[in-house]
Every structure is written in C-alpha cells, then in structure tokens.
Amino acid sequence: MAKRDKSGMQHQIDENLKRVYEEALVQELPDRFTQLLEQLRQKEEKK
C-alpha cells in the first residue's frame, strides 16, 4: 500500500473516531445509570 493511501486511510479512521466520540458525548445518560448513581451516593452518605 502506498504511503499516501495509508495517510488517507488514517485520516478517515481519525475522523470516524472523532465523530463517534462526539456523538457519545451528546447522548443523555440512561435513566438506569442515573438511578444507580443515586443509589451509590446514598450509600456513601450513610457511611
């Protein structure tokens, strides 16, 4: 594979990873996770 092809492929991989990461950042936390975090906080407060 030519160096230019590898560079283009690496750039495409980088862009795809950035897009997936950015999409994950804007997703809302599921209710179940929120509930579990609240339960953990309550347990910590009781200690």
PDB file with one MODEL, atoms N, CA, C and O in Angstrom:
MODEL        1
ATOM      1  N   MET A   1       0.852  -1.188   0.000  1.00  0.00           N
ATOM      2  CA  MET A   1       0.000   0.000   0.000  1.00  0.00           C
ATOM      3  C   MET A   1       0.893   1.244   0.000  1.00  0.00           C
ATOM      4  O   MET A   1       1.864   1.324   0.752  1.00  0.00           O
ATOM      5  N   ALA A   2       0.564   2.169  -0.817  1.00  0.00           N
ATOM      6  CA  ALA A   2       1.345   3.394  -0.924  1.00  0.00           C
ATOM      7  C   ALA A   2       1.202   4.235   0.335  1.00  0.00           C
ATOM      8  O   ALA A   2       0.199   4.161   1.044  1.00  0.00           O
ATOM      9  N   LYS A   3       2.232   5.039   0.595  1.00  0.00           N
ATOM     10  CA  LYS A   3       2.225   5.884   1.797  1.00  0.00           C
ATOM     11  C   LYS A   3       1.036   6.844   1.793  1.00  0.00           C
ATOM     12  O   LYS A   3       0.432   7.096   2.836  1.00  0.00           O
ATOM     13  N   ARG A   4       0.707   7.370   0.637  1.00  0.00           N
ATOM     14  CA  ARG A   4      -0.404   8.320   0.527  1.00  0.00           C
ATOM     15  C   ARG A   4      -1.730   7.619   0.890  1.00  0.00           C
ATOM     16  O   ARG A   4      -2.587   8.204   1.551  1.00  0.00           O
ATOM     17  N   ASP A   5      -1.880   6.373   0.451  1.00  0.00           N
ATOM     18  CA  ASP A   5      -3.095   5.621   0.771  1.00  0.00           C
ATOM     19  C   ASP A   5      -3.228   5.393   2.269  1.00  0.00           C
ATOM     20  O   ASP A   5      -4.318   5.528   2.826  1.00  0.00           O
ATOM     21  N   LYS A   6      -2.112   5.043   2.930  1.00  0.00           N
ATOM     22  CA  LYS A   6      -2.130   4.840   4.378  1.00  0.00           C
ATOM     23  C   LYS A   6      -2.491   6.125   5.092  1.00  0.00           C
ATOM     24  O   LYS A   6      -3.264   6.115   6.050  1.00  0.00           O
ATOM     25  N   SER A   7      -1.931   7.236   4.625  1.00  0.00           N
ATOM     26  CA  SER A   7      -2.204   8.527   5.246  1.00  0.00           C
ATOM     27  C   SER A   7      -3.686   8.881   5.111  1.00  0.00           C
ATOM     28  O   SER A   7      -4.304   9.349   6.067  1.00  0.00           O
ATOM     29  N   GLY A   8      -4.244   8.660   3.943  1.00  0.00           N
ATOM     30  CA  GLY A   8      -5.663   8.934   3.731  1.00  0.00           C
ATOM     31  C   GLY A   8      -6.546   8.039   4.568  1.00  0.00           C
ATOM     32  O   GLY A   8      -7.566   8.477   5.101  1.00  0.00           O
ATOM     33  N   MET A   9      -6.151   6.775   4.684  1.00  0.00           N
ATOM     34  CA  MET A   9      -6.922   5.830   5.493  1.00  0.00           C
ATOM     35  C   MET A   9      -6.858   6.217   6.965  1.00  0.00           C
ATOM     36  O   MET A   9      -7.869   6.168   7.666  1.00  0.00           O
ATOM     37  N   GLN A  10      -5.675   6.602   7.435  1.00  0.00           N
ATOM     38  CA  GLN A  10      -5.510   7.023   8.830  1.00  0.00           C
ATOM     39  C   GLN A  10      -6.364   8.256   9.116  1.00  0.00           C
ATOM     40  O   GLN A  10      -6.986   8.350  10.174  1.00  0.00           O
ATOM     41  N   HIS A  11      -6.394   9.193   8.182  1.00  0.00           N
ATOM     42  CA  HIS A  11      -7.212  10.389   8.349  1.00  0.00           C
ATOM     43  C   HIS A  11      -8.697  10.016   8.441  1.00  0.00           C
ATOM     44  O   HIS A  11      -9.426  10.561   9.270  1.00  0.00           O
ATOM     45  N   GLN A  12      -9.129   9.107   7.607  1.00  0.00           N
ATOM     46  CA  GLN A  12     -10.524   8.680   7.623  1.00  0.00           C
ATOM     47  C   GLN A  12     -10.875   7.990   8.946  1.00  0.00           C
ATOM     48  O   GLN A  12     -11.947   8.220   9.506  1.00  0.00           O
ATOM     49  N   ILE A  13      -9.967   7.147   9.438  1.00  0.00           N
ATOM     50  CA  ILE A  13     -10.179   6.488  10.730  1.00  0.00           C
ATOM     51  C   ILE A  13     -10.266   7.531  11.836  1.00  0.00           C
ATOM     52  O   ILE A  13     -11.154   7.461  12.685  1.00  0.00           O
ATOM     53  N   ASP A  14      -9.356   8.491  11.831  1.00  0.00           N
ATOM     54  CA  ASP A  14      -9.372   9.562  12.839  1.00  0.00           C
ATOM     55  C   ASP A  14     -10.692  10.327  12.824  1.00  0.00           C
ATOM     56  O   ASP A  14     -11.273  10.596  13.875  1.00  0.00           O
ATOM     57  N   GLU A  15     -11.157  10.674  11.638  1.00  0.00           N
ATOM     58  CA  GLU A  15     -12.407  11.424  11.517  1.00  0.00           C
ATOM     59  C   GLU A  15     -13.601  10.602  12.019  1.00  0.00           C
ATOM     60  O   GLU A  15     -14.487  11.130  12.692  1.00  0.00           O
ATOM     61  N   ASN A  16     -13.616   9.316  11.689  1.00  0.00           N
ATOM     62  CA  ASN A  16     -14.706   8.460  12.144  1.00  0.00           C
ATOM     63  C   ASN A  16     -14.705   8.313  13.663  1.00  0.00           C
ATOM     64  O   ASN A  16     -15.761   8.351  14.295  1.00  0.00           O
ATOM     65  N   LEU A  17     -13.530   8.148  14.241  1.00  0.00           N
ATOM     66  CA  LEU A  17     -13.442   8.033  15.696  1.00  0.00           C
ATOM     67  C   LEU A  17     -13.887   9.318  16.385  1.00  0.00           C
ATOM     68  O   LEU A  17     -14.587   9.268  17.396  1.00  0.00           O
ATOM     69  N   LYS A  18     -13.491  10.453  15.855  1.00  0.00           N
ATOM     70  CA  LYS A  18     -13.910  11.742  16.418  1.00  0.00           C
ATOM     71  C   LYS A  18     -15.430  11.881  16.365  1.00  0.00           C
ATOM     72  O   LYS A  18     -16.050  12.335  17.327  1.00  0.00           O
ATOM     73  N   ARG A  19     -16.025  11.490  15.242  1.00  0.00           N
ATOM     74  CA  ARG A  19     -17.473  11.614  15.082  1.00  0.00           C
ATOM     75  C   ARG A  19     -18.208  10.725  16.088  1.00  0.00           C
ATOM     76  O   ARG A  19     -19.179  11.162  16.707  1.00  0.00           O
ATOM     77  N   VAL A  20     -17.753   9.486  16.254  1.00  0.00           N
ATOM     78  CA  VAL A  20     -18.391   8.571  17.199  1.00  0.00           C
ATOM     79  C   VAL A  20     -18.256   9.116  18.620  1.00  0.00           C
ATOM     80  O   VAL A  20     -19.214   9.078  19.393  1.00  0.00           O
ATOM     81  N   TYR A  21     -17.073   9.621  18.965  1.00  0.00           N
ATOM     82  CA  TYR A  21     -16.843  10.164  20.296  1.00  0.00           C
ATOM     83  C   TYR A  21     -17.745  11.366  20.564  1.00  0.00           C
ATOM     84  O   TYR A  21     -18.342  11.472  21.636  1.00  0.00           O
ATOM     85  N   GLU A  22     -17.844  12.269  19.591  1.00  0.00           N
ATOM     86  CA  GLU A  22     -18.683  13.451  19.760  1.00  0.00           C
ATOM     87  C   GLU A  22     -20.160  13.061  19.907  1.00  0.00           C
ATOM     88  O   GLU A  22     -20.882  13.661  20.704  1.00  0.00           O
ATOM     89  N   GLU A  23     -20.603  12.071  19.152  1.00  0.00           N
ATOM     90  CA  GLU A  23     -21.992  11.615  19.264  1.00  0.00           C
ATOM     91  C   GLU A  23     -22.251  11.030  20.647  1.00  0.00           C
ATOM     92  O   GLU A  23     -23.324  11.232  21.216  1.00  0.00           O
ATOM     93  N   ALA A  24     -21.279  10.310  21.187  1.00  0.00           N
ATOM     94  CA  ALA A  24     -21.436   9.718  22.513  1.00  0.00           C
ATOM     95  C   ALA A  24     -21.518  10.799  23.591  1.00  0.00           C
ATOM     96  O   ALA A  24     -22.231  10.632  24.581  1.00  0.00           O
ATOM     97  N   LEU A  25     -20.799  11.898  23.408  1.00  0.00           N
ATOM     98  CA  LEU A  25     -20.803  12.971  24.402  1.00  0.00           C
ATOM     99  C   LEU A  25     -22.158  13.657  24.518  1.00  0.00           C
ATOM    100  O   LEU A  25     -22.526  14.111  25.601  1.00  0.00           O
ATOM    101  N   VAL A  26     -22.899  13.738  23.430  1.00  0.00           N
ATOM    102  CA  VAL A  26     -24.168  14.462  23.472  1.00  0.00           C
ATOM    103  C   VAL A  26     -25.349  13.567  23.841  1.00  0.00           C
ATOM    104  O   VAL A  26     -26.466  14.057  24.002  1.00  0.00           O
ATOM    105  N   GLN A  27     -25.118  12.275  23.975  1.00  0.00           N
ATOM    106  CA  GLN A  27     -26.205  11.385  24.359  1.00  0.00           C
ATOM    107  C   GLN A  27     -26.530  11.568  25.837  1.00  0.00           C
ATOM    108  O   GLN A  27     -25.642  11.769  26.665  1.00  0.00           O
ATOM    109  N   GLU A  28     -27.801  11.496  26.143  1.00  0.00           N
ATOM    110  CA  GLU A  28     -28.246  11.628  27.522  1.00  0.00           C
ATOM    111  C   GLU A  28     -27.961  10.344  28.285  1.00  0.00           C
ATOM    112  O   GLU A  28     -28.023   9.251  27.721  1.00  0.00           O
ATOM    113  N   LEU A  29     -27.648  10.479  29.563  1.00  0.00           N
ATOM    114  CA  LEU A  29     -27.383   9.328  30.408  1.00  0.00           C
ATOM    115  C   LEU A  29     -28.681   8.550  30.615  1.00  0.00           C
ATOM    116  O   LEU A  29     -29.692   9.143  30.993  1.00  0.00           O
ATOM    117  N   PRO A  30     -28.678   7.243  30.378  1.00  0.00           N
ATOM    118  CA  PRO A  30     -29.901   6.451  30.559  1.00  0.00           C
ATOM    119  C   PRO A  30     -30.415   6.524  32.000  1.00  0.00           C
ATOM    120  O   PRO A  30     -29.630   6.651  32.940  1.00  0.00           O
ATOM    121  N   ASP A  31     -31.724   6.443  32.162  1.00  0.00           N
ATOM    122  CA  ASP A  31     -32.347   6.531  33.492  1.00  0.00           C
ATOM    123  C   ASP A  31     -31.775   5.498  34.461  1.00  0.00           C
ATOM    124  O   ASP A  31     -31.587   5.788  35.642  1.00  0.00           O
ATOM    125  N   ARG A  32     -31.503   4.312  33.966  1.00  0.00           N
ATOM    126  CA  ARG A  32     -30.977   3.255  34.841  1.00  0.00           C
ATOM    127  C   ARG A  32     -29.623   3.662  35.427  1.00  0.00           C
ATOM    128  O   ARG A  32     -29.362   3.407  36.603  1.00  0.00           O
ATOM    129  N   PHE A  33     -28.772   4.280  34.637  1.00  0.00           N
ATOM    130  CA  PHE A  33     -27.481   4.729  35.155  1.00  0.00           C
ATOM    131  C   PHE A  33     -27.663   5.834  36.187  1.00  0.00           C
ATOM    132  O   PHE A  33     -26.970   5.864  37.204  1.00  0.00           O
ATOM    133  N   THR A  34     -28.592   6.733  35.922  1.00  0.00           N
ATOM    134  CA  THR A  34     -28.872   7.818  36.866  1.00  0.00           C
ATOM    135  C   THR A  34     -29.341   7.242  38.200  1.00  0.00           C
ATOM    136  O   THR A  34     -28.920   7.698  39.263  1.00  0.00           O
ATOM    137  N   GLN A  35     -30.211   6.243  38.136  1.00  0.00           N
ATOM    138  CA  GLN A  35     -30.708   5.600  39.355  1.00  0.00           C
ATOM    139  C   GLN A  35     -29.583   4.903  40.118  1.00  0.00           C
ATOM    140  O   GLN A  35     -29.508   4.997  41.343  1.00  0.00           O
ATOM    141  N   LEU A  36     -28.718   4.212  39.398  1.00  0.00           N
ATOM    142  CA  LEU A  36     -27.601   3.528  40.047  1.00  0.00           C
ATOM    143  C   LEU A  36     -26.646   4.525  40.700  1.00  0.00           C
ATOM    144  O   LEU A  36     -26.156   4.277  41.802  1.00  0.00           O
ATOM    145  N   LEU A  37     -26.377   5.637  40.040  1.00  0.00           N
ATOM    146  CA  LEU A  37     -25.513   6.662  40.629  1.00  0.00           C
ATOM    147  C   LEU A  37     -26.127   7.240  41.899  1.00  0.00           C
ATOM    148  O   LEU A  37     -25.425   7.485  42.880  1.00  0.00           O
ATOM    149  N   GLU A  38     -27.420   7.453  41.877  1.00  0.00           N
ATOM    150  CA  GLU A  38     -28.107   7.974  43.060  1.00  0.00           C
ATOM    151  C   GLU A  38     -28.021   6.978  44.216  1.00  0.00           C
ATOM    152  O   GLU A  38     -27.803   7.378  45.360  1.00  0.00           O
ATOM    153  N   GLN A  39     -28.189   5.700  43.932  1.00  0.00           N
ATOM    154  CA  GLN A  39     -28.063   4.677  44.966  1.00  0.00           C
ATOM    155  C   GLN A  39     -26.658   4.663  45.560  1.00  0.00           C
ATOM    156  O   GLN A  39     -26.499   4.519  46.772  1.00  0.00           O
ATOM    157  N   LEU A  40     -25.649   4.810  44.721  1.00  0.00           N
ATOM    158  CA  LEU A  40     -24.273   4.854  45.219  1.00  0.00           C
ATOM    159  C   LEU A  40     -24.038   6.070  46.101  1.00  0.00           C
ATOM    160  O   LEU A  40     -23.374   5.973  47.133  1.00  0.00           O
ATOM    161  N   ARG A  41     -24.578   7.210  45.699  1.00  0.00           N
ATOM    162  CA  ARG A  41     -24.427   8.430  46.509  1.00  0.00           C
ATOM    163  C   ARG A  41     -25.070   8.251  47.881  1.00  0.00           C
ATOM    164  O   ARG A  41     -24.507   8.655  48.898  1.00  0.00           O
ATOM    165  N   GLN A  42     -26.246   7.645  47.899  1.00  0.00           N
ATOM    166  CA  GLN A  42     -26.944   7.431  49.164  1.00  0.00           C
ATOM    167  C   GLN A  42     -26.159   6.495  50.078  1.00  0.00           C
ATOM    168  O   GLN A  42     -26.101   6.716  51.287  1.00  0.00           O
ATOM    169  N   LYS A  43     -25.555   5.452  49.510  1.00  0.00           N
ATOM    170  CA  LYS A  43     -24.745   4.534  50.311  1.00  0.00           C
ATOM    171  C   LYS A  43     -23.525   5.259  50.881  1.00  0.00           C
ATOM    172  O   LYS A  43     -23.152   5.032  52.032  1.00  0.00           O
ATOM    173  N   GLU A  44     -22.909   6.120  50.090  1.00  0.00           N
ATOM    174  CA  GLU A  44     -21.733   6.865  50.550  1.00  0.00           C
ATOM    175  C   GLU A  44     -22.106   7.816  51.677  1.00  0.00           C
ATOM    176  O   GLU A  44     -21.323   8.000  52.610  1.00  0.00           O
ATOM    177  N   GLU A  45     -23.280   8.419  51.610  1.00  0.00           N
ATOM    178  CA  GLU A  45     -23.713   9.366  52.634  1.00  0.00           C
ATOM    179  C   GLU A  45     -23.974   8.652  53.968  1.00  0.00           C
ATOM    180  O   GLU A  45     -23.815   9.256  55.028  1.00  0.00           O
ATOM    181  N   LYS A  46     -24.364   7.396  53.926  1.00  0.00           N
ATOM    182  CA  LYS A  46     -24.661   6.623  55.143  1.00  0.00           C
ATOM    183  C   LYS A  46     -23.411   6.175  55.877  1.00  0.00           C
ATOM    184  O   LYS A  46     -23.481   5.829  57.056  1.00  0.00           O
ATOM    185  N   LYS A  47     -22.276   6.175  55.209  1.00  0.00           N
ATOM    186  CA  LYS A  47     -21.022   5.739  55.846  1.00  0.00           C
ATOM    187  C   LYS A  47     -20.543   6.700  56.882  1.00  0.00           C
ATOM    188  O   LYS A  47     -19.505   6.472  57.503  1.00  0.00           O
TER     189      LYS A  47
ENDMDL
END
